[in-house]
Amino acid sequence: MSSSPTPFTPPTTEEERLAFLRLIRSRRVGPATFHRLIDAHGTPAAALAALPAVARAAGEEGYAPCPAESAAAELAEGRALGGRPLFFGMPDYPPQLADLPDAPPMLWVLGDPALLVRPMVALVGMRNASSLGLRMARRLAEGLGMSGLVVVSGLARGVDAAAHAAALPTGTVAAVAGGIDIVYPAENAALAAEIASRGALLSEHPPGLAPQARHFPVRNRIVAGLALGVVVVEAAERSGSLITARAALDQARVVMAVPGHPLDPRAAGTNALLREGAVLVRDTEDAAAALAPALATHAADAAARRRVAAPEPAAAAMRPAPSQPAAAPRPAGDGAPAPRPLAAAAALATARELHGAILDRLGAAPLAEDQLLRDLALPPATVAPALLDLELDGRIARQPGGLIARLH
């Protein structure tokens, strides 16, 4: 008789919410690892129970998941601020974001969560934008907002702030790099309060977390992931806006750019995007035309969701990782979640050999997972547990588009 992990469902009780939050807050468990653990073990509670053994198989002794007291304190603090925890798989979790392999398992939302299921467009650009750039950002935000789109950005100074302010009457969402109660830059405090009142602030981090440099590129993937497309108004050759544009490309979003003068360094990034194939945007009509196919798909998907009277959470929430089959064969068991073959102590030597073989084929330059599987000539069900071990051990990192890179 065979068994498989319990199908994943979003949490509905406080106990389940605590387990969910404990798992994502556990050391070395990022969004991609979270989803792989759920895929392997079925529920956050089962994944938490398995974490010490997984870490031990990866060579780390004494691993302990996030304490229940820490998760409970975070939930209490976020709710005291007026925030709402939005867990992956819930009906009002942003549908565009749910499609990502590294979708945030939990978001803190301050404001109107209904905005998160509406179609969105991202507007990003330079912090020290020109007066023309700010005027263009405001004009696009107003026009696209009037057409029914929610404008999402990152609450930075410059283009982000201009877009948010212009879209307040029609709907705007700010994805922040720190906690939902930490405004950066501080000069945008009044704007952040307006967005919390009339729009929505969201973060995948705990309340009280001050943003650090490494949080901004991670935040940018959320800005791109929420949207059907990204419009870059002004960007230097090396800028956070281009990180957002690259994330959008990896996520198969529409990438658009406003052209600028060839001698203006503030237009170097946008002109480069246009040279590489981004859609040229001169006005709202250009952006709307570029987004029309994605909008039609979004509307059809929304209609399909409404037609489903009793949604199947497992079907909606669980999706295979890139280049992986939807359901891998699992070993026979006694009714408990099936152990991953390479995590078992009896197979530890074999696991270490596979770890070495994987690391030998990886370098700093990312490699596609399907190419790694071909190089190893092994099935995904065999390689996936070893990848998870290495990810938890901090030796590899997953990147958008199904890519894997060696860290050290």
MARLOZA-216993 format. One record per residue (C-alpha): residue number from 1; residue in one letter; x, y, z. Coordinates in nm, 4 decimals. Example, Ala and Ser with C-alpha at 12.3 -4.5 7.8 and 13.67 -1.06 7.14 Angstrom:
R  seq  type        xx        yy        zz
R    1     a    1.2300   -0.4500    0.7800
R    2     s    1.3670   -0.1060    0.7140
// end
This chain:
R  seq  type        xx        yy        zz
R    1     m    0.0000    0.0000    0.0000
R    2     s    0.1493    0.3362   -0.0989
R    3     s    0.1110    0.6746    0.0653
R    4     s    0.1880    1.0321   -0.0210
R    5     p    0.1972    1.3553    0.1750
R    6     t   -0.1331    1.5175    0.2651
R    7     p   -0.2376    1.7552   -0.0141
R    8     f   -0.1519    2.1142    0.0708
R    9     t   -0.4290    2.3491    0.1802
R   10     p   -0.3964    2.7069    0.3063
R   11     p   -0.4147    2.7425    0.6841
R   12     t   -0.7581    2.7897    0.8374
R   13     t   -0.6839    2.7581    1.2116
R   14     e   -0.4459    2.9553    1.4321
R   15     e   -0.2401    2.6410    1.4878
R   16     e   -0.2003    2.5941    1.1124
R   17     r   -0.1122    2.9612    1.0656
R   18     l    0.1583    2.9311    1.3310
R   19     a    0.3075    2.6239    1.1617
R   20     f    0.2978    2.7996    0.8240
R   21     l    0.4762    3.1052    0.9631
R   22     r    0.7271    2.9007    1.1628
R   23     l    0.8315    2.7163    0.8487
R   24     i    0.8996    3.0265    0.6385
R   25     r    1.0767    3.1983    0.9304
R   26     s    1.3050    2.9012    0.9961
R   27     r    1.6729    2.9527    0.9202
R   28     r    1.7745    2.8804    0.5592
R   29     v    1.4145    2.8313    0.4474
R   30     g    1.3414    3.0833    0.1741
R   31     p    1.0313    3.0926   -0.0484
R   32     a    1.1570    2.8376   -0.3040
R   33     t    1.2709    2.6011   -0.0275
R   34     f    0.9374    2.6450    0.1509
R   35     h    0.7438    2.5294   -0.1551
R   36     r    0.9771    2.2333   -0.2054
R   37     l    0.9337    2.1280    0.1560
R   38     i    0.5567    2.1475    0.1198
R   39     d    0.5771    1.9490   -0.2024
R   40     a    0.7807    1.6813   -0.0249
R   41     h    0.5892    1.6680    0.3042
R   42     g    0.2410    1.7979    0.2343
R   43     t    0.1830    2.0284    0.5299
R   44     p    0.3876    2.2919    0.7142
R   45     a    0.3600    2.0870    1.0347
R   46     a    0.5037    1.7799    0.8635
R   47     a    0.7780    1.9864    0.7013
R   48     l    0.8709    2.1402    1.0375
R   49     a    0.8979    1.7951    1.1904
R   50     a    1.1246    1.6839    0.9056
R   51     l    1.3515    1.9917    0.9033
R   52     p    1.6051    1.8755    1.1660
R   53     a    1.6562    1.5450    0.9830
R   54     v    1.6863    1.7239    0.6482
R   55     a    1.9460    1.9602    0.7943
R   56     r    2.1305    1.6705    0.9576
R   57     a    2.1473    1.4875    0.6242
R   58     a    2.2987    1.8059    0.4790
R   59     g    2.5698    1.7984    0.7470
R   60     e    2.4263    2.0420    1.0037
R   61     e    2.3725    1.9120    1.3553
R   62     g    2.1491    2.0756    1.6133
R   63     y    1.9210    2.2525    1.3659
R   64     a    1.6057    2.3927    1.5238
R   65     p    1.3093    2.5450    1.3357
R   66     c    1.1659    2.8843    1.4243
R   67     p    1.0129    2.8647    1.7757
R   68     a    0.6370    2.8790    1.8047
R   69     e    0.6698    3.1729    2.0455
R   70     s    0.8482    3.3826    1.7789
R   71     a    0.5792    3.3126    1.5193
R   72     a    0.3013    3.3904    1.7672
R   73     a    0.4715    3.7182    1.8602
R   74     e    0.4969    3.8184    1.4935
R   75     l    0.1284    3.7471    1.4319
R   76     a    0.0312    3.9485    1.7393
R   77     e    0.2549    4.2414    1.6439
R   78     g    0.1352    4.2521    1.2826
R   79     r   -0.2297    4.2390    1.3798
R   80     a   -0.1775    4.5107    1.6418
R   81     l   -0.0535    4.7349    1.3603
R   82     g   -0.3741    4.6687    1.1672
R   83     g   -0.2031    4.4276    0.9291
R   84     r   -0.3500    4.1106    0.7901
R   85     p   -0.1449    3.7947    0.7272
R   86     l   -0.2213    3.6663    0.3793
R   87     f   -0.1076    3.3071    0.3287
R   88     f   -0.0236    3.1381    0.0005
R   89     g   -0.3229    2.9459   -0.1318
R   90     m   -0.5883    3.1724    0.0194
R   91     p   -0.8550    3.2955   -0.2266
R   92     d   -0.7412    3.6580   -0.2000
R   93     y   -0.3709    3.5818   -0.2409
R   94     p   -0.2559    3.7728   -0.5540
R   95     p   -0.3105    3.5299   -0.8455
R   96     q   -0.0220    3.6680   -1.0532
R   97     l    0.2184    3.6251   -0.7613
R   98     a    0.0961    3.2720   -0.6899
R   99     d    0.2306    3.1586   -1.0280
R  100     l    0.5931    3.2241   -0.9289
R  101     p    0.8133    2.9339   -0.8180
R  102     d    0.9404    3.1567   -0.5356
R  103     a    0.6052    3.3122   -0.4451
R  104     p    0.6101    3.4556   -0.0929
R  105     p    0.4484    3.1984    0.1375
R  106     m    0.3035    3.4773    0.3504
R  107     l    0.2439    3.8486    0.2983
R  108     w    0.1631    4.1130    0.5544
R  109     v   -0.1015    4.3453    0.4084
R  110     l   -0.1877    4.6862    0.5506
R  111     g   -0.4848    4.8359    0.3696
R  112     d   -0.7329    4.6927    0.1200
R  113     p   -0.6488    4.3309    0.0221
R  114     a   -0.9191    4.3375   -0.2477
R  115     l   -0.6777    4.5388   -0.4643
R  116     l   -0.4420    4.2413   -0.4781
R  117     v   -0.6703    4.0307   -0.6975
R  118     r   -0.7287    4.3072   -0.9517
R  119     p   -0.5077    4.3361   -1.2629
R  120     m   -0.1957    4.5421   -1.1928
R  121     v    0.0748    4.7259   -1.3817
R  122     a    0.4105    4.8152   -1.2282
R  123     l    0.5618    5.1611   -1.2752
R  124     v    0.9257    5.1953   -1.1720
R  125     g    1.2127    5.4306   -1.2375
R  126     m    1.4900    5.6417   -1.0938
R  127     r    1.4974    5.7924   -0.7479
R  128     n    1.6539    6.1132   -0.8811
R  129     a    1.4254    6.1289   -1.1823
R  130     s    1.4014    6.4339   -1.4058
R  131     s    1.0993    6.6626   -1.3976
R  132     l    0.9932    6.5140   -1.7309
R  133     g    1.0310    6.1627   -1.5914
R  134     l    0.8142    6.2448   -1.2895
R  135     r    0.5530    6.4049   -1.5147
R  136     m    0.5504    6.0951   -1.7358
R  137     a    0.5150    5.8659   -1.4330
R  138     r    0.2178    6.0644   -1.3047
R  139     r    0.0526    6.0725   -1.6463
R  140     l    0.0925    5.6968   -1.6982
R  141     a   -0.0275    5.6149   -1.3463
R  142     e   -0.3363    5.8314   -1.3843
R  143     g   -0.4211    5.6990   -1.7288
R  144     l   -0.3622    5.3323   -1.6516
R  145     g   -0.5483    5.3690   -1.3232
R  146     m   -0.8475    5.5202   -1.5017
R  147     s   -0.8430    5.2210   -1.7388
R  148     g   -0.8993    4.9870   -1.4436
R  149     l   -0.5445    4.8820   -1.3557
R  150     v   -0.3985    4.8959   -1.0064
R  151     v   -0.0568    5.0646   -1.0073
R  152     v    0.2120    4.8808   -0.8097
R  153     s    0.5569    5.0136   -0.7232
R  154     g    0.8197    5.0068   -0.4485
R  155     l    0.7565    5.3295   -0.2512
R  156     a    1.1017    5.4662   -0.3356
R  157     r    1.1520    5.8364   -0.3912
R  158     g    1.1239    5.9681   -0.7450
R  159     v    0.9249    5.7725   -1.0026
R  160     d    0.7814    5.5233   -0.7508
R  161     a    0.6426    5.7964   -0.5254
R  162     a    0.5023    5.9931   -0.8193
R  163     a    0.3245    5.6853   -0.9555
R  164     h    0.1761    5.5916   -0.6171
R  165     a    0.0501    5.9445   -0.5501
R  166     a   -0.1113    5.9768   -0.8936
R  167     a   -0.2841    5.6366   -0.8619
R  168     l   -0.4284    5.6842   -0.5119
R  169     p   -0.7782    5.7669   -0.6445
R  170     t   -0.7929    5.4515   -0.8598
R  171     g   -0.5877    5.2029   -0.6574
R  172     t   -0.2202    5.1558   -0.5779
R  173     v   -0.0126    4.8878   -0.4031
R  174     a    0.3314    4.9464   -0.2506
R  175     a    0.5612    4.6484   -0.1992
R  176     v    0.8157    4.7457    0.0667
R  177     a    1.1583    4.5998    0.1398
R  178     g    1.1245    4.5994    0.5196
R  179     g    0.8313    4.5471    0.7532
R  180     i    0.4966    4.7070    0.6731
R  181     d    0.5514    4.9504    0.9606
R  182     i    0.8945    5.0686    0.8433
R  183     v    0.8857    5.3463    0.5844
R  184     y    1.1945    5.3883    0.3683
R  185     p    1.2782    5.6542    0.2755
R  186     a    1.1348    5.8399    0.5749
R  187     e    1.0325    6.1307    0.3494
R  188     n    0.7567    5.9040    0.2105
R  189     a    0.5915    5.8529    0.5515
R  190     a    0.2860    6.0637    0.4652
R  191     l    0.2499    5.8882    0.1294
R  192     a    0.2784    5.5470    0.2975
R  193     a    0.0003    5.6436    0.5390
R  194     e   -0.2178    5.7469    0.2443
R  195     i   -0.1500    5.4171    0.0670
R  196     a   -0.2341    5.2198    0.3830
R  197     s   -0.5615    5.4135    0.4069
R  198     r   -0.6668    5.4149    0.0407
R  199     g   -0.4552    5.1420   -0.1186
R  200     a   -0.2404    4.8603    0.0209
R  201     l    0.1086    4.8194    0.1652
R  202     l    0.2540    4.4715    0.1588
R  203     s    0.5698    4.2921    0.2661
R  204     e    0.6893    3.9342    0.2978
R  205     h    0.9029    4.0307    0.5999
R  206     p    0.8087    4.0537    0.9692
R  207     p    0.6890    4.3858    1.1106
R  208     g    0.9702    4.5921    1.2566
R  209     l    1.2334    4.4708    1.0099
R  210     a    1.4493    4.7581    0.8857
R  211     p    1.5295    4.7114    0.5150
R  212     q    1.8832    4.6169    0.4178
R  213     a    2.0456    4.6320    0.0748
R  214     r    1.9801    4.2622    0.0084
R  215     h    1.6058    4.3068    0.0641
R  216     f    1.5497    4.5433   -0.2289
R  217     p    1.6170    4.3027   -0.5205
R  218     v    1.3951    4.0471   -0.3448
R  219     r    1.1237    4.3126   -0.3091
R  220     n    1.1601    4.3967   -0.6794
R  221     r    1.0596    4.0437   -0.7775
R  222     i    0.7311    4.1004   -0.5909
R  223     v    0.6696    4.4301   -0.7712
R  224     a    0.7176    4.2531   -1.1051
R  225     g    0.5340    3.9392   -0.9960
R  226     l    0.2189    4.1238   -0.8918
R  227     a    0.1868    4.2929   -1.2298
R  228     l    0.0853    4.1905   -1.5795
R  229     g    0.3627    4.4148   -1.7069
R  230     v    0.6315    4.6583   -1.5955
R  231     v    0.6851    5.0099   -1.7331
R  232     v    1.0318    5.1571   -1.6720
R  233     v    1.0192    5.5354   -1.6956
R  234     e    1.3826    5.6336   -1.6319
R  235     a    1.6737    5.4104   -1.5361
R  236     a    2.0513    5.4314   -1.5334
R  237     e    2.2612    5.1478   -1.6732
R  238     r    2.2910    4.9935   -1.3256
R  239     s    1.9749    5.0436   -1.1262
R  240     g    1.7096    4.8680   -0.9224
R  241     s    1.4574    4.9417   -1.1951
R  242     l    1.6509    4.7188   -1.4335
R  243     i    1.6507    4.4437   -1.1696
R  244     t    1.2724    4.4710   -1.1670
R  245     a    1.2658    4.4584   -1.5479
R  246     r    1.4847    4.1473   -1.5531
R  247     a    1.2609    3.9838   -1.2929
R  248     a    0.9639    4.0660   -1.5143
R  249     l    1.1336    3.8987   -1.8101
R  250     d    1.2033    3.5879   -1.6008
R  251     q    0.8385    3.5849   -1.4941
R  252     a    0.7111    3.6206   -1.8536
R  253     r    0.5635    3.9639   -1.7873
R  254     v    0.5343    4.2402   -2.0474
R  255     v    0.8368    4.4719   -2.0232
R  256     m    0.7883    4.8299   -2.1439
R  257     a    1.0163    5.1329   -2.1406
R  258     v    0.9854    5.5055   -2.2001
R  259     p    1.2597    5.6248   -2.4373
R  260     g    1.4950    5.9059   -2.3421
R  261     h    1.7631    6.1233   -2.4928
R  262     p    2.0753    5.9225   -2.5873
R  263     l    2.2994    6.1684   -2.3991
R  264     d    2.0979    6.1580   -2.0773
R  265     p    2.2449    5.8991   -1.8354
R  266     r    1.9002    5.8710   -1.6740
R  267     a    1.7758    5.7157   -1.9990
R  268     a    2.0653    5.4733   -2.0542
R  269     g    1.8831    5.1825   -1.8907
R  270     t    1.5492    5.2376   -2.0605
R  271     n    1.7118    5.2835   -2.4015
R  272     a    1.9055    4.9602   -2.3450
R  273     l    1.5791    4.7794   -2.2637
R  274     l    1.4288    4.9084   -2.5876
R  275     r    1.7313    4.7898   -2.7822
R  276     e    1.6840    4.4453   -2.6252
R  277     g    1.3183    4.4231   -2.7287
R  278     a    1.1115    4.6025   -2.4634
R  279     v    0.7888    4.7648   -2.5826
R  280     l    0.8299    5.1376   -2.6487
R  281     v    0.5820    5.3434   -2.4440
R  282     r    0.5018    5.7049   -2.5281
R  283     d    0.1663    5.7291   -2.3531
R  284     t   -0.1092    5.5355   -2.1794
R  285     e   -0.2412    5.4021   -2.5097
R  286     d    0.0924    5.2350   -2.5911
R  287     a    0.1024    5.0644   -2.2522
R  288     a   -0.2633    4.9579   -2.2698
R  289     a   -0.2122    4.8054   -2.6149
R  290     a    0.0906    4.6106   -2.4947
R  291     l   -0.1015    4.4811   -2.1932
R  292     a   -0.4204    4.3896   -2.3809
R  293     p   -0.3399    4.0161   -2.4324
R  294     a   -0.2325    3.9754   -2.0679
R  295     l   -0.5455    4.1577   -1.9537
R  296     a   -0.7642    3.9235   -2.1578
R  297     t   -0.5951    3.6215   -2.0010
R  298     h   -0.6310    3.7696   -1.6535
R  299     a   -1.0027    3.8302   -1.7109
R  300     a   -1.0544    3.4744   -1.8362
R  301     d   -0.8691    3.3303   -1.5368
R  302     a   -1.0728    3.5447   -1.2973
R  303     a   -1.3951    3.4285   -1.4607
R  304     a   -1.2842    3.0663   -1.4306
R  305     r   -1.2110    3.1137   -1.0614
R  306     r   -1.5551    3.2629   -1.0070
R  307     r   -1.7186    2.9669   -1.1827
R  308     v   -1.5618    2.7225   -0.9407
R  309     a   -1.8122    2.7011   -0.6559
R  310     a   -1.5920    2.4887   -0.4276
R  311     p   -1.2261    2.5412   -0.5240
R  312     e   -0.9788    2.2643   -0.4717
R  313     p   -0.7007    2.4334   -0.2690
R  314     a   -0.4455    2.1690   -0.3608
R  315     a   -0.5045    2.2171   -0.7313
R  316     a   -0.4885    2.5954   -0.7029
R  317     a   -0.1989    2.6222   -0.4618
R  318     m    0.0384    2.3421   -0.5469
R  319     r    0.2270    2.3616   -0.8713
R  320     p    0.5429    2.1825   -0.9746
R  321     a    0.8756    2.3581   -0.9598
R  322     p    1.0233    2.4540   -1.2996
R  323     s    1.1139    2.1550   -1.5163
R  324     q    0.9580    1.9114   -1.2667
R  325     p    0.6580    1.6840   -1.3221
R  326     a    0.3369    1.7729   -1.1416
R  327     a    0.3479    1.4590   -0.9277
R  328     a    0.6557    1.2469   -0.8648
R  329     p    0.6272    0.8803   -0.7619
R  330     r    0.6643    0.8334   -0.3897
R  331     p    0.7855    0.5282   -0.1972
R  332     a    0.5525    0.3014   -0.0069
R  333     g    0.4907    0.3800    0.3573
R  334     d    0.2700    0.3219    0.6587
R  335     g    0.0414    0.6221    0.6187
R  336     a    0.2838    0.8894    0.7446
R  337     p    0.4383    1.1355    0.4990
R  338     a    0.6798    0.9383    0.2859
R  339     p    1.0467    1.0050    0.3720
R  340     r    1.2649    1.1464    0.0973
R  341     p    1.5000    0.8686   -0.0059
R  342     l    1.8281    1.0600    0.0186
R  343     a    1.7464    1.2120    0.3565
R  344     a    1.7377    0.8718    0.5267
R  345     a    2.0398    0.7856    0.7405
R  346     a    2.0906    0.4542    0.5612
R  347     a    2.1369    0.6398    0.2346
R  348     l    2.3576    0.9188    0.3702
R  349     a    2.6715    0.8051    0.1868
R  350     t    2.4807    0.7885   -0.1410
R  351     a    2.3333    1.1324   -0.0674
R  352     r    2.6787    1.2795   -0.0179
R  353     e    2.7939    1.1314   -0.3462
R  354     l    2.4983    1.2893   -0.5235
R  355     h    2.5622    1.6210   -0.3466
R  356     g    2.9188    1.6115   -0.4776
R  357     a    2.8060    1.5262   -0.8296
R  358     i    2.5618    1.8170   -0.8294
R  359     l    2.8176    2.0651   -0.6972
R  360     d    3.0738    1.9483   -0.9532
R  361     r    2.8357    2.0492   -1.2310
R  362     l    2.7430    2.3878   -1.0854
R  363     g    2.9365    2.7105   -1.0789
R  364     a    2.8781    3.0781   -1.0168
R  365     a    2.7110    3.0990   -1.3583
R  366     p    2.3524    2.9666   -1.3204
R  367     l    2.2589    2.6360   -1.4824
R  368     a    1.9066    2.5357   -1.5843
R  369     e    1.7656    2.2579   -1.3662
R  370     d    1.6554    2.0500   -1.6633
R  371     q    2.0106    2.0679   -1.8003
R  372     l    2.1441    1.9524   -1.4624
R  373     l    1.9058    1.6553   -1.4716
R  374     r    2.0267    1.5643   -1.8195
R  375     d    2.3907    1.5933   -1.7101
R  376     l    2.3293    1.3681   -1.4098
R  377     a    2.1105    1.1263   -1.6082
R  378     l    1.8874    1.0863   -1.3017
R  379     p    1.5110    1.1295   -1.2546
R  380     p    1.3774    1.4460   -1.0895
R  381     a    1.2410    1.2470   -0.7939
R  382     t    1.5975    1.1398   -0.7096
R  383     v    1.7681    1.4753   -0.7596
R  384     a    1.5039    1.7014   -0.5971
R  385     p    1.5751    1.5885   -0.2357
R  386     a    1.9497    1.6425   -0.2826
R  387     l    1.8875    1.9904   -0.4225
R  388     l    1.6738    2.0686   -0.1200
R  389     d    1.9510    1.9490    0.1146
R  390     l    2.2078    2.1699   -0.0603
R  391     e    1.9689    2.4657   -0.0580
R  392     l    1.9094    2.4314    0.3167
R  393     d    2.2850    2.4005    0.3672
R  394     g    2.3382    2.7304    0.1873
R  395     r    2.5541    2.5731   -0.0856
R  396     i    2.3267    2.6452   -0.3819
R  397     a    2.0740    2.9153   -0.4634
R  398     r    1.7709    2.9022   -0.6867
R  399     q    1.7167    3.1872   -0.9274
R  400     p    1.4146    3.2894   -1.1347
R  401     g    1.3533    3.0904   -1.4499
R  402     g    1.4431    2.7496   -1.3042
R  403     l    1.8159    2.8305   -1.2716
R  404     i    2.0539    2.7037   -1.0018
R  405     a    2.3906    2.8506   -0.8999
R  406     r    2.6604    2.7253   -0.6629
R  407     l    2.7334    2.9610   -0.3729
R  408     h    3.0611    2.8173   -0.2450
// end
